Amino acid sequence: MAGFALEKQAEKVIILNVKKLSSVADYLIVCSAQSDRQVQAIANAIIDGIGKEGERLFGAEGMEEGRWALLDFNDVVAHVFLDPARVFYDLEGLWAEAPLVEVKDRVKAAVGRRQKKSRE
């Protein structure tokens, strides 16, 4: 899921492992976008990519306005924020006890490989 966000130039992508802290989801993916259109593009890329992998979207909120999008895939919930909204909601602070994984460096290589294959 983080890879689909990175393909649309998402920034500050992290995964919070909330499995032991919440009954709502196992993981939260949080990322930032530079514009309302980019929030929508990232959210749509995640929905399309996960859909092609056979996963079901259970619900989505906030995509119309483009300041923040919440995508509920049951065990994983993705949040795409404009920076001011990300600071306001402060999910990293709210879930401070959750182990945090910054994924940009780990996924960047995989995204590059996937893009290279699609061009071949």
C-alpha positions as CSV (number, residue, x, y, z in Angstrom):
1,M,0.0,0.0,0.0
2,A,2.8,2.4,0.8
3,G,4.3,1.6,-2.6
4,F,1.2,2.8,-4.4
5,A,1.3,6.0,-2.4
6,L,5.0,6.5,-3.2
7,E,4.3,6.0,-6.9
8,K,2.2,9.2,-6.7
9,Q,5.0,11.1,-4.9
10,A,3.6,10.8,-1.4
11,E,5.9,12.2,1.3
12,K,6.8,11.2,4.9
13,V,5.3,7.8,4.4
14,I,5.1,5.8,7.7
15,I,3.5,2.6,8.9
16,L,2.2,2.4,12.5
17,N,1.8,-1.1,13.9
18,V,-1.3,-0.7,16.1
19,K,-2.1,-4.4,16.3
20,K,-1.5,-4.6,20.1
21,L,-3.1,-1.2,20.7
22,S,-6.3,-1.2,18.7
23,S,-9.1,-3.6,17.8
24,V,-10.0,-1.4,14.8
25,A,-7.0,-2.1,12.6
26,D,-3.6,-3.8,12.7
27,Y,-1.7,-1.1,10.7
28,L,-2.1,2.6,9.9
29,I,-0.4,4.0,6.9
30,V,0.1,7.7,7.1
31,C,1.5,9.9,4.3
32,S,1.5,13.6,3.1
33,A,0.7,15.3,-0.1
34,Q,1.4,18.7,-1.4
35,S,-2.1,19.6,-2.8
36,D,-5.7,18.5,-2.7
37,R,-5.4,16.9,-6.1
38,Q,-2.4,15.0,-5.0
39,V,-4.3,13.7,-1.9
40,Q,-7.0,12.5,-4.3
41,A,-4.5,11.0,-6.7
42,I,-2.6,9.1,-3.9
43,A,-5.9,7.8,-2.4
44,N,-7.1,6.7,-5.9
45,A,-3.8,5.0,-6.6
46,I,-4.0,3.0,-3.3
47,I,-7.6,2.0,-4.0
48,D,-6.8,0.9,-7.6
49,G,-3.6,-0.9,-6.6
50,I,-5.1,-2.7,-3.7
51,G,-8.2,-3.6,-5.7
52,K,-6.1,-5.2,-8.4
53,E,-4.5,-7.3,-5.6
54,G,-8.0,-8.6,-4.7
55,E,-8.5,-6.6,-1.5
56,R,-11.7,-4.8,-0.7
57,L,-12.2,-1.2,0.3
58,F,-14.6,-1.1,3.2
59,G,-15.0,2.7,3.4
60,A,-13.5,6.0,2.4
61,E,-13.8,9.4,3.8
62,G,-12.6,12.9,2.9
63,M,-11.7,12.4,-0.7
64,E,-14.0,15.0,-2.1
65,E,-12.4,17.9,-0.2
66,G,-8.9,16.6,-0.7
67,R,-7.4,17.8,2.6
68,W,-7.4,14.4,4.1
69,A,-8.5,10.9,2.9
70,L,-9.1,7.9,5.0
71,L,-9.2,4.5,3.3
72,D,-10.4,1.5,5.4
73,F,-9.2,-1.9,4.2
74,N,-10.2,-3.6,7.4
75,D,-6.8,-4.6,8.9
76,V,-5.1,-1.6,7.3
77,V,-6.3,1.9,7.3
78,A,-4.5,4.5,5.1
79,H,-4.5,8.2,5.8
80,V,-3.4,10.7,3.2
81,F,-3.0,14.3,4.5
82,L,-2.1,17.7,3.4
83,D,0.6,18.8,5.9
84,P,-1.6,21.2,8.0
85,A,-4.2,18.5,8.5
86,R,-1.5,15.9,9.3
87,V,-0.2,18.2,12.0
88,F,-3.7,18.9,13.3
89,Y,-4.7,15.2,13.6
90,D,-1.2,14.2,14.8
91,L,-1.7,10.4,14.4
92,E,1.9,9.8,15.1
93,G,1.4,11.5,18.5
94,L,-1.9,9.8,19.2
95,W,-0.4,6.4,18.5
96,A,3.0,7.2,20.1
97,E,3.2,3.7,21.6
98,A,2.9,2.0,18.2
99,P,6.1,0.9,16.6
100,L,6.8,3.2,13.7
101,V,8.4,2.2,10.4
102,E,9.4,4.9,7.9
103,V,9.0,3.2,4.5
104,K,10.3,5.5,1.9
105,D,13.8,4.1,1.6
106,R,12.6,0.5,1.8
107,V,9.9,0.8,-0.8
108,K,11.6,3.2,-3.1
109,A,13.7,0.5,-4.7
110,A,10.6,-1.8,-5.1
111,V,8.6,1.0,-6.7
112,G,11.5,1.7,-9.1
113,R,11.6,-1.9,-10.1
114,R,7.9,-2.1,-10.7
115,Q,7.9,1.1,-12.8
116,K,10.9,-0.2,-14.8
117,K,9.0,-3.5,-15.5
118,S,5.9,-1.6,-16.7
119,R,8.0,0.3,-19.2
120,E,9.5,-2.9,-20.7
